[in-house]
Amino acid sequence: MSVPGSSLQGKVAIVTGSRRGIGEGTALIFAEAGADVVVSDAVVEGGELEAVADKIKKLGRRCLALQADVSLKADVDNVVRKTLDEFGAIDILVNNAGTGVGKPLMEVNEEEWDRVIDVNLKGCYLFCQAVGRGMIDRKRGNIINIASVEGFKAVRPVANPYASSKAGIMLLTRGLAWELGPHNIRVNAIAPGGVRTEMLRPLWSNPEALKLFETRTALGRMAEPADIASVALFLASDASSYITGQTIIVDGGFLA
């Protein structure tokens, strides 16, 4: 019996929040596996998103770089429409865009709470709905949502809105797996632990804090974006063809 590989040849993927970190790593590994990729981010100033697009094109793949605030339906619909206009179909969606607020819940104001929930959870819903409709019509598709170990456990006392949004993403993933499964669409999530991204710079740039984190992780190190991107590639490929409704924890043993 042959084992399906991780090729994404001929596939079209959208990766949100992809100007850096996990999103960039995922977009690049998808392109290396043969996919054409649409990268999007709320921030385009500074040229980081275009730089990611250039890297993808140098790999011989087609790429669109689009500005989008995932909490706005008009922006989401625009990304989907332009992707379909350019590529004709969407095979893979990775909901990676996210934000947080580093305050205890008692100090978080309503605007800050709404922003975290709107970007992390509502944005996931909007993209799943907008892309999912086309996947239903085509009777195939693959959705991957980026959650967090903080959706399982109160890891940081200053991350309650973020953790709440990520817990919501995991339940949304399970519900959508049931809703979309009859249409041959798989829906899974990845729950990273600590990853060396800008969001966690205060942790990994502080030697004492980083050392404490490493001692609490079974593998003794912080993840790199590529550690998460490789799992996204597995879930996006036929190698995981019988996996849906799952949240894959990728935390180096932090929750073990």
N, C-alpha and C positions, 0 to 999 in steps of 0.2 A: 504494500500500500504506500503510495506516495504521500508525502506531507506537504501541504500547500506552503508556498514561500511567502516572503514579505514584499513581493513586487506590487507596486501601485501603478504599473505601466498603463497608460491610457485613462487614468482616473483624474478627476478634478476635485480639488479640496479648497475649502475656505478655512483659514485659521485666524481667529480674532485675537486682538492684543498681541500682535506678532512683530513689533518693532524691536523687541529685545527679549531676553530671558527664555522661558519655556516656549512661548509662542514662536520666537525666532528659531529656536532649536527644532521645534516640530515642523515648521514650514520647510526648513532646509533638509531634514531627513526625509520628508515626504518627496521633495524634489529629487533627492538622490535615489529614491526608490522608483522614480519614473512619473510622478504626478505633476500636473500643472497646478499651480497654487495661486490663490488670491489671498494676499496679506492685507489686513486692515488694522487700524489703530485710531484712537481718538486724537492722538498727537502725531502730527506730521512735520512740525517745525523741527529743524535740526538735521533733517535728512536721514534719520535712522531707518524709517520704513522703506524709503527708496533704496537705501543701501542693502537691505535684506532682499528686496526685489532684484537688484543687480546681481547679488550672489546666486539667486535662483536661476536667472537667465544665463549666467556663466556655466551653470550645470547643464545647459541645453534644454531647459524647460521654459514654458510660457508662464508669465506672471503678471497679475494686476496688483497695484498698490492703491488702496482706497481708504480715505479718511472716513471714520464712522464712530459715532457715540452709540454703543450697543443698547443704551437705555432709551433711545429714540426710535420709534417704529419707522419713521421716514428714512432714517439713515440705514437701518437694517434692510428695508425693502430696496433701497438704492443699491446696496452691495449685492443683494440677490439678483436684482434685475440686470445689473452690469455684468455679473458673472455669467448669467444665462445668455446675454447678448454676445459675449466674447467666446464662451466655451460650449454653450448649448445644453449643459447639464451640470448638476452638482452631485458628486458621488459621496463626498466626505465632508463633514462639518466638525470643526474643533472649536468649542466654546471655551476660550482661554482668557478673554479679557476680564480683568478683575481689579478691585481697589479695596482699600481698608482705611480705618481711622484708628490711630494709636492712642486711644483714651479709655479709661474705665467707663462702663455703661452709664454711670450716674452723671458723667460729664459730657456725654454725647448729646448734641442737640438734634432736633428733628430733621433738619436739613442734612446733617452728616449721616444720620441713620438711613434716610431715604436714598442718599447717593450710593451708599454701599449696597443696599438691597436692589436698587434700580440697575446698577451696573452688573453686579454679580449674578443675581437671581432673575430679575426681569429681563435682562439682556439675553440670558440663556434661553428663557421662554420664548422671547421674540424671534430669535434666530432659529430655534428648533421648529417653531410654527411655520415661519416663512420658508425655510428650506424643506421641512418635512412634507409640506403639501406637494411639492414637486417630486419628492422621493416616493410618495404614495402613488402618484400617477405613473411613475416608471417601475414601480414594484421592486425597488431596491435602494439601498442607501446605508450609510453608516454615520452615526453621531457619537462624538466623544466629548464629554463635559469634564472640565478640570475643576475638581472639588478640592479637598484638603483634609489632612488628618485632624484639623481643628473642627471639622464637622462631626467627629467622633468623640472628641475629648476637649475639655477646656484647658488648652495648653498655655495660653497667655491671658492674664487678667485684663489686658487692654485690647482684646480682639473679639469682644462679644458680637458686634454687628457682623464682622467678617465670618466668624464661626457659624453664626445663625444662617447666613446666606449660603454657606457651603453645605450645611446640613440639608437645607432646602434643595440644593442642586442634586444631592444624592437621592432624595425621595422623588424628585422630578424625573430623574434618570430611570428609576425603577418603574414608575407609572408609565412613562413613555415607551419603555421596552414592551410592556403589555399592549399598549395602544397601537404601536407601530409594528410589532412582531408579525401579525398576520399579513403585512404588506412586504415582508422580507427585508425589513429595516432593523438593524441592530443599534442599540443605544447603551453605552457604557460610560463609566466615569473613572477618572484617575484621582486618587487622593495622595498628593505629594506630602512629604514631611518638609523639613527645612531644605531649601534650595538656594544656591548662591545666585540670587537675583537682586535687583535694585530694591525690591520691597523689603528684603531681609538684610540689607546692607548694615543697619545698626547692629545686627547680630554678628555677621561674619567679619566685620571690620573691627570688632572689639575682641582682642585676643583672649581676655578672660571669659567673656560670654561664649565665645566660640568653643573654647576648651571645655566649658561646662556642658554645652550642647553635645559635643563629641563624646563625652563620657556617658551621656544618657542615650546614646544611639549604638545599637549592637554592632554595626559595622565601623563605628568610630570616626565617621566623617560626614560632612554635609554633602548633599547631592549637588551635582552639576545639572544644568538644563538638559544636557544630552541624556542623563539617566531617566528623565521623565519622557523625553521625546521618543526614546527607543520603545517605551511601553505604548505610547500613542501609535507608533508605527505597527506594532503587533496587533493592537485592537483595530486599526484601520485596514489590515490585510486579511486575506483569506485564511491565514494561519490561526485566526481566532473565530472561525466561521460559526462555531456553536456556542459562543459566549455573548450573552446579552443581559441587561438589567443588573450588571455587576459594578461594584466600585473596587478597583484594584488599588490597594495600598502600596505606595512606593516610598517608604520612609527609612530604609536602612535598618529597620528593626526598632524604631523609636517607640512604637506601640506594643512591641512584643512583650 
